[in-house]
Amino acid sequence: MIINSRRHLLTCLVVSLSWIAGCGEHEEEGEKFSRRTITVKDVPPAVMEASAKALPDVNFTEAWKNVGADDSLHSYEIRGRNAKGKVREARIAADGKILEVE
C-alpha cells in the first residue's frame, strides 16, 4: 500500500513538473513564443476592436503578449467570459488580424 502511494505521488510530481515546464510557451510554424501578462487596458485599440468583433458578447478580463525569443511581438491573446459564463479567448496580431478564436 505504501509503495503504491509513493508511486502515485512520484507520478503526480513528474506530470506536474512537466506541465509547469511548458507553461507560458507556444509554438507556431517552428517558432517558440512566450506569454507575458499585460492588463486589458494595455491592449492596443486595433486588437481590442478585432477581439470584440470576433467575440462580441465577451467581457474581456485577461490579456497576454506573445513575444519571440528576440523579444519581438508576435500577437496578443485576450480572454474573458460570455453572458453564459463560458470562457472565450482570441489570439490577434498587432495589426488587428484575427489569428485564432476559442
N, C-alpha and C positions, 0 to 999 in steps of 0.2 A: 504494500500500500504506500509506504513512504517513498519507494523507488518510483512508482507511477506518478506521485505528486511532484517529485523533483524533475522527472522528465517533462511533465506538463509545464511546470514553471520555467524550465530551460527553453522549451519550445516557444512559450509565450514571449520570453525575453528576446529570443533570436528574431521572431517575427516582428516584435515591436521595434527593435533596433534597425532592422532592415527597412521598415516603413519610415522611420524617422530620417534615415539617411537619404531617402529620396524626396522628402518634403521640400517644397519650395522650388523644385526644378521641373522644367518642362522641356520636351524635345520636339522639334518640328523640322523636318527635312534635314536631319543630321546636325542641327544646331541646338545647343542647350541654352535655356533661358532660366533666370532666377526671378522669383516673385518678390517684389518689395512692396510692403504695405504702405498705402497712402490714404488720406482722407477723401471722402467723396467730393468735398469742396475743392480738392486739388486736381480733380479730373478735368481735362480741357473741355470747353464747351462743345466742340465738334464730336467728341467721344460721348458726352452726355446726351447730345441730340440723337446720335446713332443708337445708343442704348435704349433711349425712350421710344425710338421708332421700332426697334426690334422687339422690345418687351414693354408695350405701352401701359400695362396695368401693374407694373412693378415699382415698389418703393425701394430705391437703392440705398443700401446702408454700409456696404463694404467695397473697397477698391484696392487694386494692386497694379503696379507697373511691372511688365515683363522686360527684363534687360538681358543683353547678351554678355558674354564673358569680357568683352571690351567696354562694358558699361553703356553700350548703345541701346536706345529704346527700341523695342520690338512692337509692343502692343500694351493695351490696358485690359484688365478684367474687372468687371463690376458685377456685384451680386446684391440681391435683395429678395423680397417676398412679394408674391402677388396677393390679390384680395382674399384668396382662399388659403393663404399661408404657405403655399408651395415655394420653395427656394428656387430661384431662377438666376441664371448667370449668362453674361455675354462677354466675348472677347472681341475687342475693337482695335483696329490700327489707329495710330496717332492722327491720321488724316480723316478718320471717321468711317472707314470701310469696315463693315461687319464681317468678322472672320469666323465666328462660331457663336451659336446660341444653344444653351442647355436649359 
